[in-house]
């Protein structure tokens, strides 16, 4: 039994490289008589020593070992080969380093280096990685110029307080989180800071999301301060003029049933300055937003014969052989302009309209724009009656425009009215073509 264990250890250290056949000890009857048997021979409760490569099971791991674990040399039918990590230096598997006891003289060479490494290791433990006495699996190999006799690659001394332990290289940082500060609630802010914070919120989100939160926030949104701060951030020429006008002519109390929001909130939401207040100006949505009176074959919507610059859609309204009338009423207060600003003589109202005719038929066109008060009584009026377009005239678009200034107080509505018909009384739609109507409000910079 002892002989077999010694033979197994000897062949284990030798590695068995290049052996085509393996010597296997016979049964108990042939004790001490080695026999030659082929590798694919009968397998029994004997220790078979194979070459470099071992047999693999159908699952891909070593036979006789658990899945993913190290092989078991005592398993049945296992063919063992030393791993490649053991092949360090000239020997297949270096022996374990043994440090001579204290007081024993070193014989020199490697023994001296091993003794020095053991003495330099704190606590008398195993030598540090990279020493010739005890290589650690996975430790980096030393460079050729560093492999001198007695040359030691000692790790740097630990830095920091003696009570702290330096983490190893490649170690994961601690997952423990520091205690976070308790969140600061916005309701704990003073009213002045709350107004400053809410003034940076977009107007639509301020009304739809912040206003329903609580009563304190609703009072802030319904007040003029947060909206004045938003107007003050517009540093353009129109923005500065509007902010000055808002300070000179602040909006007063209004009917809460008609206007649930304050006047400055409506202005910031609607942004009426420079925007076209006419809805469906080119007929891209049919006759929505217009009061229509049909004459002859009535109004129709067609594509433009020539391109109109700046139009949102290249479509137009076409009249027939009798007078056709179309009207739209614009509420300036609902669009965002508060009444005190309209009465301050700082506002100008610009109206414009594009019209044209077909090449094979003449037409007649008229435009009338009226400024009305709260009760829809006429205060100021502008009318345009261009000369009729004759038949076989070059087709094209013409523009009519006008600017209302110093129109007085009490203006609230703008009535935009259009008329048209053809000159040949043809059945169909051969009359005037109108498109891209506009009503714009702007502030005077002077």
Secondary structure, DSSP 8 states (H G I E B T S, - for coil): -HHHHHHHHHHHHH--TT-SSEEEE--GGGTT-EEEE-TTS---SS-----SS--B-TTSSBTTS-TTS---TTSTT------GGG--TTSSS--------TT----STHHHHHHHHHHHSGGG-S--TT-SS---TT-----GGG--TT---------S-TTS----TT---------------GGGS-HHHHHHHHTTS-HHHIIIIITTS-HHHHHHHHSSHHHHHHHHT--SHHHHHHHHHHHHS------TTT-SS-HHHHHHHH--BTS---SSSSSTTTTTT-EEE--TT--EEEE-SS--TT-SSSEEEE--SS-EEEEEEEETTTTT--HHHHTTT-EEEEEEEEEE--SSS-EEEEEEEEEE-TT--EEEEEEE----B-TT----EEEEEEEE-S--S---EEEEEEEEEESS--SSS-S-EEEEEEEEEEE---
